[in-house]
Amino acid sequence: MQGLDLRDGVSGLVVYARRDLSALWQQVSNAAQAQTALHDVLPALIDTYGAAAATLAADWYDQARAKAAVKGRFTAIPADIRDTGAHALVGWAASTAADYPAFQTLIEGGMERRIANFSRGTITGSAVIDPHAAGWQRVGTGECAFCRMLIGRGAVYNKATADFASHDSCRCSAVPAWGGRPHPVKPFTPSSRGTSKADQARAREWIAHNL
């Protein structure tokens, strides 16, 4: 299973999470009514599907390691995210959204991001402590200017403090870069067309704090 297949697997989990969340939407009619229920339901949804995403990513990592015939023994460690920020997401969406549909969109996008972070954290965390990995690289389709700039660098991140920068509904993922082998993501120079100065500044700031 390649990086794209892992992202598709995580996306499948998100579909199930959205389906479960739709049951809540059917029981309420506005954001005020939804907030109380979300504080109870959302953390459990993120934890449940996030744990599944972490397991999926750990299996993927081990399979990728075996396929690459990497020497030495190592088993990927599923990410254990104790505070997913689910409660903060509910409060932020309530204070930010202009209407109820926008509130729902923010909740669903934030939930997807947090579930995917379990998968990303599993790959990045394992690649940092795996003695035969040089670190991890960002992969994705570059659906926004910020992501395109980070993917385009082809950088290898090997610090435990290097967070995976993501946004709501972000499709980017991480892959391990094995030591002494060609890196899976090659640097390229992405077009600056359509990239705002704010996006460029945000990407430079993130890179400066994570390399």
QUIDAUR-V17375 format. One record per residue. N is the residue number from 1. PHI is phi in whole degrees, 0 to 359 (NA if undefined). PSI is psi in radians with two decimals (999 if undefined). Layout:
{{N PHI PSI} {N PHI PSI}}
This chain:
{{1 NA 2.10} {2 275 3.11} {3 304 -0.72} {4 296 -0.68} {5 295 -0.64} {6 296 -0.77} {7 298 -0.67} {8 295 -0.67} {9 296 -0.75} {10 294 -0.67} {11 298 -0.61} {12 296 -0.68} {13 295 -0.67} {14 297 -0.65} {15 301 -0.78} {16 295 -0.69} {17 295 -0.71} {18 295 -0.64} {19 297 -0.76} {20 295 -0.66} {21 292 -0.53} {22 298 -0.48} {23 296 -0.61} {24 290 -0.76} {25 302 -0.56} {26 287 -0.27} {27 262 -0.17} {28 232 2.86} {29 235 -0.05} {30 204 2.95} {31 296 -0.63} {32 298 -0.75} {33 291 -0.60} {34 287 -0.52} {35 302 -0.85} {36 299 -0.80} {37 295 -0.68} {38 295 -0.64} {39 298 -0.46} {40 272 -0.72} {41 271 -0.75} {42 299 -0.79} {43 302 -0.69} {44 293 -0.69} {45 297 -0.81} {46 295 -0.75} {47 296 -0.77} {48 294 -0.92} {49 283 -0.47} {50 294 -0.74} {51 298 -0.67} {52 294 -0.68} {53 295 -0.66} {54 294 -0.74} {55 296 -0.75} {56 301 -0.77} {57 292 -0.67} {58 296 -0.74} {59 297 -0.74} {60 299 -0.78} {61 300 -0.82} {62 296 -0.68} {63 293 -0.72} {64 296 -0.67} {65 295 -0.75} {66 292 -0.71} {67 296 -0.61} {68 279 -0.05} {69 55 0.79} {70 287 2.35} {71 286 2.80} {72 82 2.78} {73 261 2.39} {74 197 2.40} {75 240 2.23} {76 302 2.56} {77 251 2.00} {78 301 2.38} {79 296 2.42} {80 241 1.64} {81 266 1.86} {82 287 -0.69} {83 241 1.78} {84 277 -0.17} {85 79 0.39} {86 297 -0.76} {87 294 -0.69} {88 296 -0.62} {89 299 -0.76} {90 298 -0.80} {91 295 -0.72} {92 294 -0.77} {93 297 -0.69} {94 294 -0.62} {95 274 -0.24} {96 256 -0.69} {97 294 2.44} {98 279 -0.44} {99 207 3.14} {100 294 -0.77} {101 301 -0.67} {102 294 -0.67} {103 301 -0.81} {104 298 -0.72} {105 297 -0.74} {106 294 -0.71} {107 296 -0.81} {108 293 -0.72} {109 294 -0.72} {110 292 -0.63} {111 296 -0.78} {112 301 -0.78} {113 300 -0.76} {114 289 -0.63} {115 294 -0.80} {116 297 -0.51} {117 296 -0.45} {118 295 -0.73} {119 293 -0.83} {120 299 -0.76} {121 296 -0.57} {122 294 -0.80} {123 291 -0.84} {124 293 -0.76} {125 295 -0.74} {126 292 -0.70} {127 293 -0.45} {128 283 -0.64} {129 263 -0.21} {130 294 2.08} {131 295 -0.28} {132 250 0.29} {133 247 2.47} {134 276 -0.21} {135 141 -2.66} {136 225 2.78} {137 233 2.73} {138 271 2.37} {139 230 2.71} {140 164 -3.14} {141 268 -0.07} {142 65 0.97} {143 283 -0.22} {144 226 2.85} {145 298 -0.70} {146 299 -0.84} {147 294 -0.71} {148 301 -0.72} {149 293 -0.70} {150 289 -0.73} {151 296 -0.71} {152 298 -0.42} {153 290 -0.51} {154 63 0.46} {155 286 2.67} {156 252 2.16} {157 255 2.20} {158 230 0.29} {159 260 2.42} {160 296 -0.40} {161 274 -0.06} {162 281 1.85} {163 280 2.65} {164 274 1.90} {165 287 2.18} {166 217 2.96} {167 223 3.01} {168 303 2.37} {169 62 0.39} {170 288 2.33} {171 260 0.07} {172 287 2.66} {173 220 -3.04} {174 234 2.62} {175 226 2.58} {176 286 2.56} {177 250 1.98} {178 282 2.47} {179 295 2.38} {180 74 0.24} {181 230 2.76} {182 302 2.39} {183 286 2.48} {184 293 -0.47} {185 248 2.07} {186 268 2.44} {187 297 2.54} {188 211 2.90} {189 258 1.79} {190 290 2.60} {191 296 2.43} {192 274 -0.07} {193 296 2.20} {194 85 0.02} {195 261 2.09} {196 282 2.80} {197 297 -0.56} {198 295 -0.74} {199 297 -0.76} {200 298 -0.76} {201 295 -0.72} {202 295 -0.71} {203 294 -0.75} {204 296 -0.69} {205 296 -0.75} {206 295 -0.76} {207 298 -0.74} {208 298 -0.53} {209 267 -0.13} {210 236 0.04} {211 244 999}}
